[in-house]
């Protein structure tokens, strides 16, 4: 089994419920177990600003799925939730990003690991630090230090981690 971190986000159709339902779906992935997840956070949109705020979280999985298969399962969950990819940074019912997969470094056309922009995104690093703040992730760095270095304006913690 392998540790993987997945970022979740939604800003359409009751986003807090979408993220909670997606967390439950992650717990049912084949060969995987949901170890824990962060609190939910309300965050301002990044990139395309003319859209509702997002609800974000990060989950830790223990998985037997190889990285490409895990990514395919994440895309399948997005599809079941009605994800449409209209344009970059568009509003969405659900967005699942594979952030990290136990030290795997990949720079392929389909999968880049660790996620190339995670360390620059407070909406990812703050929830990740909540559940992995004591870790230094190869290819990423010290999670707590990276989160602390980011501007966290517009991030509001909504509930407690589990």
ChimeraX commands (.cxc) that place a marker at each C-alpha (Angstrom):
marker #1 position 0.00,0.00,0.00 radius 0.5
marker #1 position 1.15,3.53,-0.82 radius 0.5
marker #1 position 0.41,6.96,0.65 radius 0.5
marker #1 position -1.17,9.41,-1.77 radius 0.5
marker #1 position -2.61,12.90,-1.26 radius 0.5
marker #1 position -5.58,14.14,-3.27 radius 0.5
marker #1 position -6.90,17.72,-3.42 radius 0.5
marker #1 position -10.65,18.23,-3.72 radius 0.5
marker #1 position -12.48,21.35,-4.84 radius 0.5
marker #1 position -15.96,22.43,-5.86 radius 0.5
marker #1 position -17.79,25.70,-6.41 radius 0.5
marker #1 position -21.07,24.59,-8.02 radius 0.5
marker #1 position -24.23,22.81,-6.88 radius 0.5
marker #1 position -23.78,22.95,-3.09 radius 0.5
marker #1 position -19.99,22.63,-3.10 radius 0.5
marker #1 position -19.66,21.60,0.55 radius 0.5
marker #1 position -21.93,18.62,-0.12 radius 0.5
marker #1 position -20.05,17.82,-3.33 radius 0.5
marker #1 position -16.72,17.70,-1.47 radius 0.5
marker #1 position -18.16,15.58,1.36 radius 0.5
marker #1 position -19.65,13.14,-1.16 radius 0.5
marker #1 position -16.36,13.01,-3.06 radius 0.5
marker #1 position -14.51,12.20,0.18 radius 0.5
marker #1 position -16.91,9.29,0.67 radius 0.5
marker #1 position -16.26,8.18,-2.94 radius 0.5
marker #1 position -12.50,8.23,-2.31 radius 0.5
marker #1 position -13.10,5.85,0.58 radius 0.5
marker #1 position -14.62,3.35,-1.86 radius 0.5
marker #1 position -11.82,3.30,-4.43 radius 0.5
marker #1 position -10.65,-0.24,-5.21 radius 0.5
marker #1 position -7.60,-1.31,-3.26 radius 0.5
marker #1 position -7.63,1.94,-1.29 radius 0.5
marker #1 position -8.54,3.32,2.11 radius 0.5
marker #1 position -9.26,6.90,3.09 radius 0.5
marker #1 position -6.86,7.49,6.00 radius 0.5
marker #1 position -7.93,11.03,6.91 radius 0.5
marker #1 position -8.94,14.33,5.40 radius 0.5
marker #1 position -8.56,17.97,6.21 radius 0.5
marker #1 position -11.24,20.37,7.25 radius 0.5
marker #1 position -13.24,21.99,4.50 radius 0.5
marker #1 position -12.03,25.46,3.51 radius 0.5
marker #1 position -13.82,28.24,1.68 radius 0.5
marker #1 position -11.36,29.86,-0.75 radius 0.5
marker #1 position -11.43,32.58,-3.35 radius 0.5
marker #1 position -11.13,31.44,-6.97 radius 0.5
marker #1 position -7.70,31.56,-8.62 radius 0.5
marker #1 position -7.15,32.49,-12.25 radius 0.5
marker #1 position -10.68,33.14,-13.47 radius 0.5
marker #1 position -12.11,35.31,-10.69 radius 0.5
marker #1 position -15.70,35.84,-11.93 radius 0.5
marker #1 position -17.12,32.75,-10.23 radius 0.5
marker #1 position -18.28,31.59,-6.79 radius 0.5
marker #1 position -15.85,30.76,-3.99 radius 0.5
marker #1 position -14.59,27.20,-3.77 radius 0.5
marker #1 position -14.81,24.61,-1.05 radius 0.5
marker #1 position -11.46,22.79,-0.83 radius 0.5
marker #1 position -10.00,19.91,1.17 radius 0.5
marker #1 position -7.15,17.40,0.97 radius 0.5
marker #1 position -7.40,13.67,1.60 radius 0.5
marker #1 position -4.75,11.10,2.47 radius 0.5
marker #1 position -5.22,7.68,0.88 radius 0.5
marker #1 position -3.53,4.37,1.40 radius 0.5
marker #1 position -3.72,2.76,-2.03 radius 0.5
marker #1 position -2.57,-0.28,-3.95 radius 0.5
marker #1 position -3.46,1.43,-7.24 radius 0.5
marker #1 position -0.49,2.56,-9.35 radius 0.5
marker #1 position -0.41,6.34,-9.97 radius 0.5
marker #1 position -1.93,6.24,-13.49 radius 0.5
marker #1 position -4.77,3.96,-12.33 radius 0.5
marker #1 position -5.44,6.17,-9.31 radius 0.5
marker #1 position -5.60,9.21,-11.59 radius 0.5
marker #1 position -8.04,7.36,-13.88 radius 0.5
marker #1 position -10.23,6.55,-10.86 radius 0.5
marker #1 position -10.18,10.22,-9.81 radius 0.5
marker #1 position -11.26,11.27,-13.31 radius 0.5
marker #1 position -14.06,8.67,-13.17 radius 0.5
marker #1 position -15.33,10.15,-9.90 radius 0.5
marker #1 position -15.26,13.64,-11.44 radius 0.5
marker #1 position -17.31,12.32,-14.39 radius 0.5
marker #1 position -19.89,10.71,-12.08 radius 0.5
marker #1 position -20.28,14.06,-10.34 radius 0.5
marker #1 position -20.87,15.83,-13.66 radius 0.5
marker #1 position -17.50,17.53,-14.17 radius 0.5
marker #1 position -17.29,19.52,-17.40 radius 0.5
marker #1 position -13.97,20.90,-18.62 radius 0.5
marker #1 position -15.09,24.03,-20.49 radius 0.5
marker #1 position -11.99,26.22,-19.99 radius 0.5
marker #1 position -8.99,26.52,-17.65 radius 0.5
marker #1 position -9.97,27.50,-14.08 radius 0.5
marker #1 position -13.68,27.32,-14.95 radius 0.5
marker #1 position -16.34,26.81,-12.28 radius 0.5
marker #1 position -16.78,23.11,-11.54 radius 0.5
marker #1 position -18.90,20.65,-9.66 radius 0.5
marker #1 position -15.83,18.68,-8.65 radius 0.5
marker #1 position -12.09,18.84,-9.20 radius 0.5
marker #1 position -9.80,16.07,-7.94 radius 0.5
marker #1 position -6.03,16.49,-8.25 radius 0.5
marker #1 position -3.47,13.82,-7.45 radius 0.5
marker #1 position -0.94,15.88,-5.51 radius 0.5
marker #1 position 1.59,13.35,-4.34 radius 0.5
marker #1 position 2.18,9.62,-4.59 radius 0.5
marker #1 position 4.74,8.34,-2.04 radius 0.5
marker #1 position 7.89,9.80,-3.51 radius 0.5
marker #1 position 7.11,9.07,-7.18 radius 0.5
marker #1 position 8.52,11.67,-9.54 radius 0.5
marker #1 position 6.78,11.74,-12.93 radius 0.5
marker #1 position 6.90,14.27,-15.74 radius 0.5
marker #1 position 4.74,12.53,-18.34 radius 0.5
marker #1 position 2.13,14.07,-20.62 radius 0.5
marker #1 position -0.74,12.52,-18.63 radius 0.5
marker #1 position 0.60,12.75,-15.08 radius 0.5
marker #1 position 3.07,15.06,-13.36 radius 0.5
marker #1 position 4.03,14.14,-9.80 radius 0.5
marker #1 position 4.28,15.81,-7.42 radius 0.5
marker #1 position 1.60,18.17,-8.69 radius 0.5
marker #1 position 3.56,21.02,-10.33 radius 0.5
marker #1 position 1.62,23.93,-8.82 radius 0.5
marker #1 position 0.66,22.58,-5.40 radius 0.5
marker #1 position 3.42,24.36,-3.48 radius 0.5
marker #1 position 2.19,27.75,-4.81 radius 0.5
marker #1 position -1.47,27.26,-3.92 radius 0.5
marker #1 position -2.63,28.13,-0.43 radius 0.5
marker #1 position -5.96,26.39,-1.10 radius 0.5
marker #1 position -3.94,23.15,-1.42 radius 0.5
marker #1 position -1.08,23.66,1.03 radius 0.5
marker #1 position -3.16,24.91,3.99 radius 0.5
marker #1 position -5.43,21.82,4.07 radius 0.5
marker #1 position -2.44,19.57,3.31 radius 0.5
marker #1 position -0.53,21.08,6.23 radius 0.5
marker #1 position -3.49,20.35,8.48 radius 0.5
marker #1 position -3.15,16.60,7.87 radius 0.5
marker #1 position 0.56,16.34,6.94 radius 0.5
marker #1 position 2.15,19.37,8.57 radius 0.5
marker #1 position 4.96,17.38,10.12 radius 0.5
marker #1 position 6.06,15.85,6.81 radius 0.5
marker #1 position 8.68,16.73,4.29 radius 0.5
marker #1 position 7.56,15.36,0.94 radius 0.5
marker #1 position 10.29,14.48,-1.58 radius 0.5
marker #1 position 10.02,16.76,-4.59 radius 0.5
marker #1 position 7.79,19.16,-2.64 radius 0.5
marker #1 position 9.48,20.19,0.61 radius 0.5
marker #1 position 8.44,20.85,4.19 radius 0.5
marker #1 position 4.64,20.99,4.07 radius 0.5
marker #1 position 4.15,23.25,7.10 radius 0.5
marker #1 position 6.85,25.70,5.99 radius 0.5
marker #1 position 5.46,25.91,2.46 radius 0.5
marker #1 position 1.94,26.53,3.77 radius 0.5
marker #1 position 3.16,29.17,6.22 radius 0.5
marker #1 position 5.00,31.03,3.44 radius 0.5
marker #1 position 1.86,31.48,1.33 radius 0.5
marker #1 position -0.58,34.37,1.56 radius 0.5
marker #1 position -3.65,32.86,3.15 radius 0.5
marker #1 position -6.03,35.80,2.72 radius 0.5
marker #1 position -9.48,34.65,1.75 radius 0.5
marker #1 position -9.13,31.14,3.19 radius 0.5
marker #1 position -11.75,30.30,5.80 radius 0.5
marker #1 position -11.74,27.01,7.72 radius 0.5
marker #1 position -15.29,25.63,7.84 radius 0.5
marker #1 position -15.15,22.41,9.87 radius 0.5
marker #1 position -12.81,20.07,11.71 radius 0.5
marker #1 position -10.56,17.48,10.08 radius 0.5
marker #1 position -11.19,13.75,10.44 radius 0.5
marker link #1:1,2 radius 0.2
marker link #1:2,3 radius 0.2
marker link #1:3,4 radius 0.2
marker link #1:4,5 radius 0.2
marker link #1:5,6 radius 0.2
marker link #1:6,7 radius 0.2
marker link #1:7,8 radius 0.2
marker link #1:8,9 radius 0.2
marker link #1:9,10 radius 0.2
marker link #1:10,11 radius 0.2
marker link #1:11,12 radius 0.2
marker link #1:12,13 radius 0.2
marker link #1:13,14 radius 0.2
marker link #1:14,15 radius 0.2
marker link #1:15,16 radius 0.2
marker link #1:16,17 radius 0.2
marker link #1:17,18 radius 0.2
marker link #1:18,19 radius 0.2
marker link #1:19,20 radius 0.2
marker link #1:20,21 radius 0.2
marker link #1:21,22 radius 0.2
marker link #1:22,23 radius 0.2
marker link #1:23,24 radius 0.2
marker link #1:24,25 radius 0.2
marker link #1:25,26 radius 0.2
marker link #1:26,27 radius 0.2
marker link #1:27,28 radius 0.2
marker link #1:28,29 radius 0.2
marker link #1:29,30 radius 0.2
marker link #1:30,31 radius 0.2
marker link #1:31,32 radius 0.2
marker link #1:32,33 radius 0.2
marker link #1:33,34 radius 0.2
marker link #1:34,35 radius 0.2
marker link #1:35,36 radius 0.2
marker link #1:36,37 radius 0.2
marker link #1:37,38 radius 0.2
marker link #1:38,39 radius 0.2
marker link #1:39,40 radius 0.2
marker link #1:40,41 radius 0.2
marker link #1:41,42 radius 0.2
marker link #1:42,43 radius 0.2
marker link #1:43,44 radius 0.2
marker link #1:44,45 radius 0.2
marker link #1:45,46 radius 0.2
marker link #1:46,47 radius 0.2
marker link #1:47,48 radius 0.2
marker link #1:48,49 radius 0.2
marker link #1:49,50 radius 0.2
marker link #1:50,51 radius 0.2
marker link #1:51,52 radius 0.2
marker link #1:52,53 radius 0.2
marker link #1:53,54 radius 0.2
marker link #1:54,55 radius 0.2
marker link #1:55,56 radius 0.2
marker link #1:56,57 radius 0.2
marker link #1:57,58 radius 0.2
marker link #1:58,59 radius 0.2
marker link #1:59,60 radius 0.2
marker link #1:60,61 radius 0.2
marker link #1:61,62 radius 0.2
marker link #1:62,63 radius 0.2
marker link #1:63,64 radius 0.2
marker link #1:64,65 radius 0.2
marker link #1:65,66 radius 0.2
marker link #1:66,67 radius 0.2
marker link #1:67,68 radius 0.2
marker link #1:68,69 radius 0.2
marker link #1:69,70 radius 0.2
marker link #1:70,71 radius 0.2
marker link #1:71,72 radius 0.2
marker link #1:72,73 radius 0.2
marker link #1:73,74 radius 0.2
marker link #1:74,75 radius 0.2
marker link #1:75,76 radius 0.2
marker link #1:76,77 radius 0.2
marker link #1:77,78 radius 0.2
marker link #1:78,79 radius 0.2
marker link #1:79,80 radius 0.2
marker link #1:80,81 radius 0.2
marker link #1:81,82 radius 0.2
marker link #1:82,83 radius 0.2
marker link #1:83,84 radius 0.2
marker link #1:84,85 radius 0.2
marker link #1:85,86 radius 0.2
marker link #1:86,87 radius 0.2
marker link #1:87,88 radius 0.2
marker link #1:88,89 radius 0.2
marker link #1:89,90 radius 0.2
marker link #1:90,91 radius 0.2
marker link #1:91,92 radius 0.2
marker link #1:92,93 radius 0.2
marker link #1:93,94 radius 0.2
marker link #1:94,95 radius 0.2
marker link #1:95,96 radius 0.2
marker link #1:96,97 radius 0.2
marker link #1:97,98 radius 0.2
marker link #1:98,99 radius 0.2
marker link #1:99,100 radius 0.2
marker link #1:100,101 radius 0.2
marker link #1:101,102 radius 0.2
marker link #1:102,103 radius 0.2
marker link #1:103,104 radius 0.2
marker link #1:104,105 radius 0.2
marker link #1:105,106 radius 0.2
marker link #1:106,107 radius 0.2
marker link #1:107,108 radius 0.2
marker link #1:108,109 radius 0.2
marker link #1:109,110 radius 0.2
marker link #1:110,111 radius 0.2
marker link #1:111,112 radius 0.2
marker link #1:112,113 radius 0.2
marker link #1:113,114 radius 0.2
marker link #1:114,115 radius 0.2
marker link #1:115,116 radius 0.2
marker link #1:116,117 radius 0.2
marker link #1:117,118 radius 0.2
marker link #1:118,119 radius 0.2
marker link #1:119,120 radius 0.2
marker link #1:120,121 radius 0.2
marker link #1:121,122 radius 0.2
marker link #1:122,123 radius 0.2
marker link #1:123,124 radius 0.2
marker link #1:124,125 radius 0.2
marker link #1:125,126 radius 0.2
marker link #1:126,127 radius 0.2
marker link #1:127,128 radius 0.2
marker link #1:128,129 radius 0.2
marker link #1:129,130 radius 0.2
marker link #1:130,131 radius 0.2
marker link #1:131,132 radius 0.2
marker link #1:132,133 radius 0.2
marker link #1:133,134 radius 0.2
marker link #1:134,135 radius 0.2
marker link #1:135,136 radius 0.2
marker link #1:136,137 radius 0.2
marker link #1:137,138 radius 0.2
marker link #1:138,139 radius 0.2
marker link #1:139,140 radius 0.2
marker link #1:140,141 radius 0.2
marker link #1:141,142 radius 0.2
marker link #1:142,143 radius 0.2
marker link #1:143,144 radius 0.2
marker link #1:144,145 radius 0.2
marker link #1:145,146 radius 0.2
marker link #1:146,147 radius 0.2
marker link #1:147,148 radius 0.2
marker link #1:148,149 radius 0.2
marker link #1:149,150 radius 0.2
marker link #1:150,151 radius 0.2
marker link #1:151,152 radius 0.2
marker link #1:152,153 radius 0.2
marker link #1:153,154 radius 0.2
marker link #1:154,155 radius 0.2
marker link #1:155,156 radius 0.2
marker link #1:156,157 radius 0.2
marker link #1:157,158 radius 0.2
marker link #1:158,159 radius 0.2
marker link #1:159,160 radius 0.2
marker link #1:160,161 radius 0.2
marker link #1:161,162 radius 0.2
view
